[in-house]
Amino acid sequence: MQNQSNTIYKIRFFENDQKETLEAQVRIVEPSEFPGLVCFRDFVFKDQTKQIILPTEDKSSKRFNQTKAMHVPYHNILYIEEVQEEKIDLNKLPFLKKLPEQESTEDQTH
């Protein structure tokens, strides 16, 4: 699956022990050169600023941070979802509001 500039593939799959599923986001999904495997390349992590920690993003970032490509057996893949890339706007998250004392402090300095 060749990628258009803003398309991301969300993948969920079983890792080696088949007890826990992992989720990752990649830009390229293609047949592997190894028989019976699918290759995932160009891993994507939404919050590069590290200003917020999303639990699934944090786990994925720790696990795949140094990964160039991953070859996964077909039978370990639960799904591959094609989505449009969305940038996280930190100002629009409801739980990241300015505290009242910060606002009043800023007003006094101006």
Phi and psi restraints in degrees (range 20) as a CNS / XPLOR table:
assign (resid 1 and name C) (resid 2 and name N)
       (resid 2 and name CA) (resid 2 and name C) 1.0 -75.5 20.0 2
assign (resid 2 and name N) (resid 2 and name CA)
       (resid 2 and name C) (resid 3 and name N) 1.0 143.0 20.0 2
assign (resid 2 and name C) (resid 3 and name N)
       (resid 3 and name CA) (resid 3 and name C) 1.0 -96.1 20.0 2
assign (resid 3 and name N) (resid 3 and name CA)
       (resid 3 and name C) (resid 4 and name N) 1.0 137.4 20.0 2
assign (resid 3 and name C) (resid 4 and name N)
       (resid 4 and name CA) (resid 4 and name C) 1.0 -85.2 20.0 2
assign (resid 4 and name N) (resid 4 and name CA)
       (resid 4 and name C) (resid 5 and name N) 1.0 162.8 20.0 2
assign (resid 4 and name C) (resid 5 and name N)
       (resid 5 and name CA) (resid 5 and name C) 1.0 -53.0 20.0 2
assign (resid 5 and name N) (resid 5 and name CA)
       (resid 5 and name C) (resid 6 and name N) 1.0 -37.0 20.0 2
assign (resid 5 and name C) (resid 6 and name N)
       (resid 6 and name CA) (resid 6 and name C) 1.0 -115.1 20.0 2
assign (resid 6 and name N) (resid 6 and name CA)
       (resid 6 and name C) (resid 7 and name N) 1.0 21.5 20.0 2
assign (resid 6 and name C) (resid 7 and name N)
       (resid 7 and name CA) (resid 7 and name C) 1.0 -96.4 20.0 2
assign (resid 7 and name N) (resid 7 and name CA)
       (resid 7 and name C) (resid 8 and name N) 1.0 135.3 20.0 2
assign (resid 7 and name C) (resid 8 and name N)
       (resid 8 and name CA) (resid 8 and name C) 1.0 -126.2 20.0 2
assign (resid 8 and name N) (resid 8 and name CA)
       (resid 8 and name C) (resid 9 and name N) 1.0 146.1 20.0 2
assign (resid 8 and name C) (resid 9 and name N)
       (resid 9 and name CA) (resid 9 and name C) 1.0 -108.1 20.0 2
assign (resid 9 and name N) (resid 9 and name CA)
       (resid 9 and name C) (resid 10 and name N) 1.0 119.8 20.0 2
assign (resid 9 and name C) (resid 10 and name N)
       (resid 10 and name CA) (resid 10 and name C) 1.0 -88.7 20.0 2
assign (resid 10 and name N) (resid 10 and name CA)
       (resid 10 and name C) (resid 11 and name N) 1.0 126.7 20.0 2
assign (resid 10 and name C) (resid 11 and name N)
       (resid 11 and name CA) (resid 11 and name C) 1.0 -122.7 20.0 2
assign (resid 11 and name N) (resid 11 and name CA)
       (resid 11 and name C) (resid 12 and name N) 1.0 140.1 20.0 2
assign (resid 11 and name C) (resid 12 and name N)
       (resid 12 and name CA) (resid 12 and name C) 1.0 -127.8 20.0 2
assign (resid 12 and name N) (resid 12 and name CA)
       (resid 12 and name C) (resid 13 and name N) 1.0 130.9 20.0 2
assign (resid 12 and name C) (resid 13 and name N)
       (resid 13 and name CA) (resid 13 and name C) 1.0 -153.1 20.0 2
assign (resid 13 and name N) (resid 13 and name CA)
       (resid 13 and name C) (resid 14 and name N) 1.0 162.2 20.0 2
assign (resid 13 and name C) (resid 14 and name N)
       (resid 14 and name CA) (resid 14 and name C) 1.0 -85.2 20.0 2
assign (resid 14 and name N) (resid 14 and name CA)
       (resid 14 and name C) (resid 15 and name N) 1.0 140.4 20.0 2
assign (resid 14 and name C) (resid 15 and name N)
       (resid 15 and name CA) (resid 15 and name C) 1.0 -90.5 20.0 2
assign (resid 15 and name N) (resid 15 and name CA)
       (resid 15 and name C) (resid 16 and name N) 1.0 -169.9 20.0 2
assign (resid 15 and name C) (resid 16 and name N)
       (resid 16 and name CA) (resid 16 and name C) 1.0 -47.8 20.0 2
assign (resid 16 and name N) (resid 16 and name CA)
       (resid 16 and name C) (resid 17 and name N) 1.0 -50.6 20.0 2
assign (resid 16 and name C) (resid 17 and name N)
       (resid 17 and name CA) (resid 17 and name C) 1.0 -76.1 20.0 2
assign (resid 17 and name N) (resid 17 and name CA)
       (resid 17 and name C) (resid 18 and name N) 1.0 -11.7 20.0 2
assign (resid 17 and name C) (resid 18 and name N)
       (resid 18 and name CA) (resid 18 and name C) 1.0 62.2 20.0 2
assign (resid 18 and name N) (resid 18 and name CA)
       (resid 18 and name C) (resid 19 and name N) 1.0 17.4 20.0 2
assign (resid 18 and name C) (resid 19 and name N)
       (resid 19 and name CA) (resid 19 and name C) 1.0 -98.1 20.0 2
assign (resid 19 and name N) (resid 19 and name CA)
       (resid 19 and name C) (resid 20 and name N) 1.0 -31.6 20.0 2
assign (resid 19 and name C) (resid 20 and name N)
       (resid 20 and name CA) (resid 20 and name C) 1.0 -121.7 20.0 2
assign (resid 20 and name N) (resid 20 and name CA)
       (resid 20 and name C) (resid 21 and name N) 1.0 140.3 20.0 2
assign (resid 20 and name C) (resid 21 and name N)
       (resid 21 and name CA) (resid 21 and name C) 1.0 -95.2 20.0 2
assign (resid 21 and name N) (resid 21 and name CA)
       (resid 21 and name C) (resid 22 and name N) 1.0 150.4 20.0 2
assign (resid 21 and name C) (resid 22 and name N)
       (resid 22 and name CA) (resid 22 and name C) 1.0 -118.9 20.0 2
assign (resid 22 and name N) (resid 22 and name CA)
       (resid 22 and name C) (resid 23 and name N) 1.0 151.5 20.0 2
assign (resid 22 and name C) (resid 23 and name N)
       (resid 23 and name CA) (resid 23 and name C) 1.0 -127.0 20.0 2
assign (resid 23 and name N) (resid 23 and name CA)
       (resid 23 and name C) (resid 24 and name N) 1.0 138.6 20.0 2
assign (resid 23 and name C) (resid 24 and name N)
       (resid 24 and name CA) (resid 24 and name C) 1.0 -144.1 20.0 2
assign (resid 24 and name N) (resid 24 and name CA)
       (resid 24 and name C) (resid 25 and name N) 1.0 163.9 20.0 2
assign (resid 24 and name C) (resid 25 and name N)
       (resid 25 and name CA) (resid 25 and name C) 1.0 -123.2 20.0 2
assign (resid 25 and name N) (resid 25 and name CA)
       (resid 25 and name C) (resid 26 and name N) 1.0 131.7 20.0 2
assign (resid 25 and name C) (resid 26 and name N)
       (resid 26 and name CA) (resid 26 and name C) 1.0 -135.7 20.0 2
assign (resid 26 and name N) (resid 26 and name CA)
       (resid 26 and name C) (resid 27 and name N) 1.0 162.3 20.0 2
assign (resid 26 and name C) (resid 27 and name N)
       (resid 27 and name CA) (resid 27 and name C) 1.0 -95.6 20.0 2
assign (resid 27 and name N) (resid 27 and name CA)
       (resid 27 and name C) (resid 28 and name N) 1.0 -23.0 20.0 2
assign (resid 27 and name C) (resid 28 and name N)
       (resid 28 and name CA) (resid 28 and name C) 1.0 -130.1 20.0 2
assign (resid 28 and name N) (resid 28 and name CA)
       (resid 28 and name C) (resid 29 and name N) 1.0 127.9 20.0 2
assign (resid 28 and name C) (resid 29 and name N)
       (resid 29 and name CA) (resid 29 and name C) 1.0 -123.8 20.0 2
assign (resid 29 and name N) (resid 29 and name CA)
       (resid 29 and name C) (resid 30 and name N) 1.0 124.4 20.0 2
assign (resid 29 and name C) (resid 30 and name N)
       (resid 30 and name CA) (resid 30 and name C) 1.0 -149.6 20.0 2
assign (resid 30 and name N) (resid 30 and name CA)
       (resid 30 and name C) (resid 31 and name N) 1.0 160.8 20.0 2
assign (resid 30 and name C) (resid 31 and name N)
       (resid 31 and name CA) (resid 31 and name C) 1.0 -62.2 20.0 2
assign (resid 31 and name N) (resid 31 and name CA)
       (resid 31 and name C) (resid 32 and name N) 1.0 141.2 20.0 2
assign (resid 31 and name C) (resid 32 and name N)
       (resid 32 and name CA) (resid 32 and name C) 1.0 -82.3 20.0 2
assign (resid 32 and name N) (resid 32 and name CA)
       (resid 32 and name C) (resid 33 and name N) 1.0 157.0 20.0 2
assign (resid 32 and name C) (resid 33 and name N)
       (resid 33 and name CA) (resid 33 and name C) 1.0 -74.5 20.0 2
assign (resid 33 and name N) (resid 33 and name CA)
       (resid 33 and name C) (resid 34 and name N) 1.0 -10.6 20.0 2
assign (resid 33 and name C) (resid 34 and name N)
       (resid 34 and name CA) (resid 34 and name C) 1.0 -94.7 20.0 2
assign (resid 34 and name N) (resid 34 and name CA)
       (resid 34 and name C) (resid 35 and name N) 1.0 127.3 20.0 2
assign (resid 34 and name C) (resid 35 and name N)
       (resid 35 and name CA) (resid 35 and name C) 1.0 -57.2 20.0 2
assign (resid 35 and name N) (resid 35 and name CA)
       (resid 35 and name C) (resid 36 and name N) 1.0 135.8 20.0 2
assign (resid 35 and name C) (resid 36 and name N)
       (resid 36 and name CA) (resid 36 and name C) 1.0 82.6 20.0 2
assign (resid 36 and name N) (resid 36 and name CA)
       (resid 36 and name C) (resid 37 and name N) 1.0 5.5 20.0 2
assign (resid 36 and name C) (resid 37 and name N)
       (resid 37 and name CA) (resid 37 and name C) 1.0 -118.9 20.0 2
assign (resid 37 and name N) (resid 37 and name CA)
       (resid 37 and name C) (resid 38 and name N) 1.0 156.2 20.0 2
assign (resid 37 and name C) (resid 38 and name N)
       (resid 38 and name CA) (resid 38 and name C) 1.0 -113.2 20.0 2
assign (resid 38 and name N) (resid 38 and name CA)
       (resid 38 and name C) (resid 39 and name N) 1.0 139.4 20.0 2
assign (resid 38 and name C) (resid 39 and name N)
       (resid 39 and name CA) (resid 39 and name C) 1.0 -103.6 20.0 2
assign (resid 39 and name N) (resid 39 and name CA)
       (resid 39 and name C) (resid 40 and name N) 1.0 130.3 20.0 2
assign (resid 39 and name C) (resid 40 and name N)
       (resid 40 and name CA) (resid 40 and name C) 1.0 -111.8 20.0 2
assign (resid 40 and name N) (resid 40 and name CA)
       (resid 40 and name C) (resid 41 and name N) 1.0 130.1 20.0 2
assign (resid 40 and name C) (resid 41 and name N)
       (resid 41 and name CA) (resid 41 and name C) 1.0 -133.1 20.0 2
assign (resid 41 and name N) (resid 41 and name CA)
       (resid 41 and name C) (resid 42 and name N) 1.0 164.5 20.0 2
assign (resid 41 and name C) (resid 42 and name N)
       (resid 42 and name CA) (resid 42 and name C) 1.0 56.8 20.0 2
assign (resid 42 and name N) (resid 42 and name CA)
       (resid 42 and name C) (resid 43 and name N) 1.0 68.4 20.0 2
assign (resid 42 and name C) (resid 43 and name N)
       (resid 43 and name CA) (resid 43 and name C) 1.0 -65.0 20.0 2
assign (resid 43 and name N) (resid 43 and name CA)
       (resid 43 and name C) (resid 44 and name N) 1.0 142.1 20.0 2
assign (resid 43 and name C) (resid 44 and name N)
       (resid 44 and name CA) (resid 44 and name C) 1.0 -117.9 20.0 2
assign (resid 44 and name N) (resid 44 and name CA)
       (resid 44 and name C) (resid 45 and name N) 1.0 133.0 20.0 2
assign (resid 44 and name C) (resid 45 and name N)
       (resid 45 and name CA) (resid 45 and name C) 1.0 -123.1 20.0 2
assign (resid 45 and name N) (resid 45 and name CA)
       (resid 45 and name C) (resid 46 and name N) 1.0 122.2 20.0 2
assign (resid 45 and name C) (resid 46 and name N)
       (resid 46 and name CA) (resid 46 and name C) 1.0 -62.6 20.0 2
assign (resid 46 and name N) (resid 46 and name CA)
       (resid 46 and name C) (resid 47 and name N) 1.0 -51.1 20.0 2
assign (resid 46 and name C) (resid 47 and name N)
       (resid 47 and name CA) (resid 47 and name C) 1.0 -100.1 20.0 2
assign (resid 47 and name N) (resid 47 and name CA)
       (resid 47 and name C) (resid 48 and name N) 1.0 90.0 20.0 2
assign (resid 47 and name C) (resid 48 and name N)
       (resid 48 and name CA) (resid 48 and name C) 1.0 -75.3 20.0 2
assign (resid 48 and name N) (resid 48 and name CA)
       (resid 48 and name C) (resid 49 and name N) 1.0 -16.8 20.0 2
assign (resid 48 and name C) (resid 49 and name N)
       (resid 49 and name CA) (resid 49 and name C) 1.0 -79.5 20.0 2
assign (resid 49 and name N) (resid 49 and name CA)
       (resid 49 and name C) (resid 50 and name N) 1.0 -19.6 20.0 2
assign (resid 49 and name C) (resid 50 and name N)
       (resid 50 and name CA) (resid 50 and name C) 1.0 61.3 20.0 2
assign (resid 50 and name N) (resid 50 and name CA)
       (resid 50 and name C) (resid 51 and name N) 1.0 27.5 20.0 2
assign (resid 50 and name C) (resid 51 and name N)
       (resid 51 and name CA) (resid 51 and name C) 1.0 -81.2 20.0 2
assign (resid 51 and name N) (resid 51 and name CA)
       (resid 51 and name C) (resid 52 and name N) 1.0 -25.7 20.0 2
assign (resid 51 and name C) (resid 52 and name N)
       (resid 52 and name CA) (resid 52 and name C) 1.0 -130.3 20.0 2
assign (resid 52 and name N) (resid 52 and name CA)
       (resid 52 and name C) (resid 53 and name N) 1.0 156.1 20.0 2
assign (resid 52 and name C) (resid 53 and name N)
       (resid 53 and name CA) (resid 53 and name C) 1.0 -119.2 20.0 2
assign (resid 53 and name N) (resid 53 and name CA)
       (resid 53 and name C) (resid 54 and name N) 1.0 112.8 20.0 2
assign (resid 53 and name C) (resid 54 and name N)
       (resid 54 and name CA) (resid 54 and name C) 1.0 -95.0 20.0 2
assign (resid 54 and name N) (resid 54 and name CA)
       (resid 54 and name C) (resid 55 and name N) 1.0 126.1 20.0 2
assign (resid 54 and name C) (resid 55 and name N)
       (resid 55 and name CA) (resid 55 and name C) 1.0 -52.9 20.0 2
assign (resid 55 and name N) (resid 55 and name CA)
       (resid 55 and name C) (resid 56 and name N) 1.0 -48.6 20.0 2
assign (resid 55 and name C) (resid 56 and name N)
       (resid 56 and name CA) (resid 56 and name C) 1.0 -68.6 20.0 2
assign (resid 56 and name N) (resid 56 and name CA)
       (resid 56 and name C) (resid 57 and name N) 1.0 -36.5 20.0 2
assign (resid 56 and name C) (resid 57 and name N)
       (resid 57 and name CA) (resid 57 and name C) 1.0 -66.1 20.0 2
assign (resid 57 and name N) (resid 57 and name CA)
       (resid 57 and name C) (resid 58 and name N) 1.0 -41.1 20.0 2
assign (resid 57 and name C) (resid 58 and name N)
       (resid 58 and name CA) (resid 58 and name C) 1.0 -64.1 20.0 2
assign (resid 58 and name N) (resid 58 and name CA)
       (resid 58 and name C) (resid 59 and name N) 1.0 -45.3 20.0 2
assign (resid 58 and name C) (resid 59 and name N)
       (resid 59 and name CA) (resid 59 and name C) 1.0 -62.9 20.0 2
assign (resid 59 and name N) (resid 59 and name CA)
       (resid 59 and name C) (resid 60 and name N) 1.0 -45.4 20.0 2
assign (resid 59 and name C) (resid 60 and name N)
       (resid 60 and name CA) (resid 60 and name C) 1.0 -64.2 20.0 2
assign (resid 60 and name N) (resid 60 and name CA)
       (resid 60 and name C) (resid 61 and name N) 1.0 -42.0 20.0 2
assign (resid 60 and name C) (resid 61 and name N)
       (resid 61 and name CA) (resid 61 and name C) 1.0 -62.7 20.0 2
assign (resid 61 and name N) (resid 61 and name CA)
       (resid 61 and name C) (resid 62 and name N) 1.0 -43.5 20.0 2
assign (resid 61 and name C) (resid 62 and name N)
       (resid 62 and name CA) (resid 62 and name C) 1.0 -65.2 20.0 2
assign (resid 62 and name N) (resid 62 and name CA)
       (resid 62 and name C) (resid 63 and name N) 1.0 -40.8 20.0 2
assign (resid 62 and name C) (resid 63 and name N)
       (resid 63 and name CA) (resid 63 and name C) 1.0 -75.0 20.0 2
assign (resid 63 and name N) (resid 63 and name CA)
       (resid 63 and name C) (resid 64 and name N) 1.0 -39.8 20.0 2
assign (resid 63 and name C) (resid 64 and name N)
       (resid 64 and name CA) (resid 64 and name C) 1.0 -112.0 20.0 2
assign (resid 64 and name N) (resid 64 and name CA)
       (resid 64 and name C) (resid 65 and name N) 1.0 10.4 20.0 2
assign (resid 64 and name C) (resid 65 and name N)
       (resid 65 and name CA) (resid 65 and name C) 1.0 -54.5 20.0 2
assign (resid 65 and name N) (resid 65 and name CA)
       (resid 65 and name C) (resid 66 and name N) 1.0 -42.9 20.0 2
assign (resid 65 and name C) (resid 66 and name N)
       (resid 66 and name CA) (resid 66 and name C) 1.0 -99.8 20.0 2
assign (resid 66 and name N) (resid 66 and name CA)
       (resid 66 and name C) (resid 67 and name N) 1.0 7.5 20.0 2
assign (resid 66 and name C) (resid 67 and name N)
       (resid 67 and name CA) (resid 67 and name C) 1.0 -82.8 20.0 2
assign (resid 67 and name N) (resid 67 and name CA)
       (resid 67 and name C) (resid 68 and name N) 1.0 125.4 20.0 2
assign (resid 67 and name C) (resid 68 and name N)
       (resid 68 and name CA) (resid 68 and name C) 1.0 -82.7 20.0 2
assign (resid 68 and name N) (resid 68 and name CA)
       (resid 68 and name C) (resid 69 and name N) 1.0 -47.4 20.0 2
assign (resid 68 and name C) (resid 69 and name N)
       (resid 69 and name CA) (resid 69 and name C) 1.0 -151.4 20.0 2
assign (resid 69 and name N) (resid 69 and name CA)
       (resid 69 and name C) (resid 70 and name N) 1.0 150.3 20.0 2
assign (resid 69 and name C) (resid 70 and name N)
       (resid 70 and name CA) (resid 70 and name C) 1.0 -129.7 20.0 2
assign (resid 70 and name N) (resid 70 and name CA)
       (resid 70 and name C) (resid 71 and name N) 1.0 132.3 20.0 2
assign (resid 70 and name C) (resid 71 and name N)
       (resid 71 and name CA) (resid 71 and name C) 1.0 -109.3 20.0 2
assign (resid 71 and name N) (resid 71 and name CA)
       (resid 71 and name C) (resid 72 and name N) 1.0 116.0 20.0 2
assign (resid 71 and name C) (resid 72 and name N)
       (resid 72 and name CA) (resid 72 and name C) 1.0 -118.8 20.0 2
assign (resid 72 and name N) (resid 72 and name CA)
       (resid 72 and name C) (resid 73 and name N) 1.0 136.5 20.0 2
assign (resid 72 and name C) (resid 73 and name N)
       (resid 73 and name CA) (resid 73 and name C) 1.0 -61.2 20.0 2
assign (resid 73 and name N) (resid 73 and name CA)
       (resid 73 and name C) (resid 74 and name N) 1.0 142.2 20.0 2
assign (resid 73 and name C) (resid 74 and name N)
       (resid 74 and name CA) (resid 74 and name C) 1.0 -51.8 20.0 2
assign (resid 74 and name N) (resid 74 and name CA)
       (resid 74 and name C) (resid 75 and name N) 1.0 -43.7 20.0 2
assign (resid 74 and name C) (resid 75 and name N)
       (resid 75 and name CA) (resid 75 and name C) 1.0 -72.1 20.0 2
assign (resid 75 and name N) (resid 75 and name CA)
       (resid 75 and name C) (resid 76 and name N) 1.0 -8.9 20.0 2
assign (resid 75 and name C) (resid 76 and name N)
       (resid 76 and name CA) (resid 76 and name C) 1.0 -90.2 20.0 2
assign (resid 76 and name N) (resid 76 and name CA)
       (resid 76 and name C) (resid 77 and name N) 1.0 -10.2 20.0 2
assign (resid 76 and name C) (resid 77 and name N)
       (resid 77 and name CA) (resid 77 and name C) 1.0 -85.8 20.0 2
assign (resid 77 and name N) (resid 77 and name CA)
       (resid 77 and name C) (resid 78 and name N) 1.0 124.4 20.0 2
assign (resid 77 and name C) (resid 78 and name N)
       (resid 78 and name CA) (resid 78 and name C) 1.0 -86.1 20.0 2
assign (resid 78 and name N) (resid 78 and name CA)
       (resid 78 and name C) (resid 79 and name N) 1.0 -46.1 20.0 2
assign (resid 78 and name C) (resid 79 and name N)
       (resid 79 and name CA) (resid 79 and name C) 1.0 -160.4 20.0 2
assign (resid 79 and name N) (resid 79 and name CA)
       (resid 79 and name C) (resid 80 and name N) 1.0 160.1 20.0 2
assign (resid 79 and name C) (resid 80 and name N)
       (resid 80 and name CA) (resid 80 and name C) 1.0 -130.2 20.0 2
assign (resid 80 and name N) (resid 80 and name CA)
       (resid 80 and name C) (resid 81 and name N) 1.0 119.8 20.0 2
assign (resid 80 and name C) (resid 81 and name N)
       (resid 81 and name CA) (resid 81 and name C) 1.0 -114.0 20.0 2
assign (resid 81 and name N) (resid 81 and name CA)
       (resid 81 and name C) (resid 82 and name N) 1.0 127.9 20.0 2
assign (resid 81 and name C) (resid 82 and name N)
       (resid 82 and name CA) (resid 82 and name C) 1.0 -94.1 20.0 2
assign (resid 82 and name N) (resid 82 and name CA)
       (resid 82 and name C) (resid 83 and name N) 1.0 121.1 20.0 2
assign (resid 82 and name C) (resid 83 and name N)
       (resid 83 and name CA) (resid 83 and name C) 1.0 -132.5 20.0 2
assign (resid 83 and name N) (resid 83 and name CA)
       (resid 83 and name C) (resid 84 and name N) 1.0 163.1 20.0 2
assign (resid 83 and name C) (resid 84 and name N)
       (resid 84 and name CA) (resid 84 and name C) 1.0 -85.1 20.0 2
assign (resid 84 and name N) (resid 84 and name CA)
       (resid 84 and name C) (resid 85 and name N) 1.0 139.7 20.0 2
assign (resid 84 and name C) (resid 85 and name N)
       (resid 85 and name CA) (resid 85 and name C) 1.0 -66.8 20.0 2
assign (resid 85 and name N) (resid 85 and name CA)
       (resid 85 and name C) (resid 86 and name N) 1.0 134.3 20.0 2
assign (resid 85 and name C) (resid 86 and name N)
       (resid 86 and name CA) (resid 86 and name C) 1.0 -121.7 20.0 2
assign (resid 86 and name N) (resid 86 and name CA)
       (resid 86 and name C) (resid 87 and name N) 1.0 128.1 20.0 2
assign (resid 86 and name C) (resid 87 and name N)
       (resid 87 and name CA) (resid 87 and name C) 1.0 -81.7 20.0 2
assign (resid 87 and name N) (resid 87 and name CA)
       (resid 87 and name C) (resid 88 and name N) 1.0 141.7 20.0 2
assign (resid 87 and name C) (resid 88 and name N)
       (resid 88 and name CA) (resid 88 and name C) 1.0 -85.5 20.0 2
assign (resid 88 and name N) (resid 88 and name CA)
       (resid 88 and name C) (resid 89 and name N) 1.0 121.7 20.0 2
assign (resid 88 and name C) (resid 89 and name N)
       (resid 89 and name CA) (resid 89 and name C) 1.0 -97.5 20.0 2
assign (resid 89 and name N) (resid 89 and name CA)
       (resid 89 and name C) (resid 90 and name N) 1.0 105.1 20.0 2
assign (resid 89 and name C) (resid 90 and name N)
       (resid 90 and name CA) (resid 90 and name C) 1.0 -60.9 20.0 2
assign (resid 90 and name N) (resid 90 and name CA)
       (resid 90 and name C) (resid 91 and name N) 1.0 -28.3 20.0 2
assign (resid 90 and name C) (resid 91 and name N)
       (resid 91 and name CA) (resid 91 and name C) 1.0 -70.9 20.0 2
assign (resid 91 and name N) (resid 91 and name CA)
       (resid 91 and name C) (resid 92 and name N) 1.0 -19.6 20.0 2
assign (resid 91 and name C) (resid 92 and name N)
       (resid 92 and name CA) (resid 92 and name C) 1.0 -95.6 20.0 2
assign (resid 92 and name N) (resid 92 and name CA)
       (resid 92 and name C) (resid 93 and name N) 1.0 -3.6 20.0 2
assign (resid 92 and name C) (resid 93 and name N)
       (resid 93 and name CA) (resid 93 and name C) 1.0 -75.1 20.0 2
assign (resid 93 and name N) (resid 93 and name CA)
       (resid 93 and name C) (resid 94 and name N) 1.0 129.4 20.0 2
assign (resid 93 and name C) (resid 94 and name N)
       (resid 94 and name CA) (resid 94 and name C) 1.0 -65.2 20.0 2
assign (resid 94 and name N) (resid 94 and name CA)
       (resid 94 and name C) (resid 95 and name N) 1.0 -26.7 20.0 2
assign (resid 94 and name C) (resid 95 and name N)
       (resid 95 and name CA) (resid 95 and name C) 1.0 -90.7 20.0 2
assign (resid 95 and name N) (resid 95 and name CA)
       (resid 95 and name C) (resid 96 and name N) 1.0 3.0 20.0 2
assign (resid 95 and name C) (resid 96 and name N)
       (resid 96 and name CA) (resid 96 and name C) 1.0 -113.3 20.0 2
assign (resid 96 and name N) (resid 96 and name CA)
       (resid 96 and name C) (resid 97 and name N) 1.0 66.1 20.0 2
assign (resid 96 and name C) (resid 97 and name N)
       (resid 97 and name CA) (resid 97 and name C) 1.0 -102.1 20.0 2
assign (resid 97 and name N) (resid 97 and name CA)
       (resid 97 and name C) (resid 98 and name N) 1.0 154.4 20.0 2
assign (resid 97 and name C) (resid 98 and name N)
       (resid 98 and name CA) (resid 98 and name C) 1.0 -69.3 20.0 2
assign (resid 98 and name N) (resid 98 and name CA)
       (resid 98 and name C) (resid 99 and name N) 1.0 140.8 20.0 2
assign (resid 98 and name C) (resid 99 and name N)
       (resid 99 and name CA) (resid 99 and name C) 1.0 -75.6 20.0 2
assign (resid 99 and name N) (resid 99 and name CA)
       (resid 99 and name C) (resid 100 and name N) 1.0 148.6 20.0 2
assign (resid 99 and name C) (resid 100 and name N)
       (resid 100 and name CA) (resid 100 and name C) 1.0 -55.7 20.0 2
assign (resid 100 and name N) (resid 100 and name CA)
       (resid 100 and name C) (resid 101 and name N) 1.0 -39.7 20.0 2
assign (resid 100 and name C) (resid 101 and name N)
       (resid 101 and name CA) (resid 101 and name C) 1.0 -68.9 20.0 2
assign (resid 101 and name N) (resid 101 and name CA)
       (resid 101 and name C) (resid 102 and name N) 1.0 -29.5 20.0 2
assign (resid 101 and name C) (resid 102 and name N)
       (resid 102 and name CA) (resid 102 and name C) 1.0 -67.5 20.0 2
assign (resid 102 and name N) (resid 102 and name CA)
       (resid 102 and name C) (resid 103 and name N) 1.0 -42.0 20.0 2
assign (resid 102 and name C) (resid 103 and name N)
       (resid 103 and name CA) (resid 103 and name C) 1.0 -63.2 20.0 2
assign (resid 103 and name N) (resid 103 and name CA)
       (resid 103 and name C) (resid 104 and name N) 1.0 -44.3 20.0 2
assign (resid 103 and name C) (resid 104 and name N)
       (resid 104 and name CA) (resid 104 and name C) 1.0 -68.5 20.0 2
assign (resid 104 and name N) (resid 104 and name CA)
       (resid 104 and name C) (resid 105 and name N) 1.0 -34.1 20.0 2
assign (resid 104 and name C) (resid 105 and name N)
       (resid 105 and name CA) (resid 105 and name C) 1.0 -65.6 20.0 2
assign (resid 105 and name N) (resid 105 and name CA)
       (resid 105 and name C) (resid 106 and name N) 1.0 -40.5 20.0 2
assign (resid 105 and name C) (resid 106 and name N)
       (resid 106 and name CA) (resid 106 and name C) 1.0 -66.3 20.0 2
assign (resid 106 and name N) (resid 106 and name CA)
       (resid 106 and name C) (resid 107 and name N) 1.0 -37.9 20.0 2
assign (resid 106 and name C) (resid 107 and name N)
       (resid 107 and name CA) (resid 107 and name C) 1.0 -63.8 20.0 2
assign (resid 107 and name N) (resid 107 and name CA)
       (resid 107 and name C) (resid 108 and name N) 1.0 -36.7 20.0 2
assign (resid 107 and name C) (resid 108 and name N)
       (resid 108 and name CA) (resid 108 and name C) 1.0 -72.4 20.0 2
assign (resid 108 and name N) (resid 108 and name CA)
       (resid 108 and name C) (resid 109 and name N) 1.0 -28.8 20.0 2
assign (resid 108 and name C) (resid 109 and name N)
       (resid 109 and name CA) (resid 109 and name C) 1.0 -79.6 20.0 2
assign (resid 109 and name N) (resid 109 and name CA)
       (resid 109 and name C) (resid 110 and name N) 1.0 -17.0 20.0 2
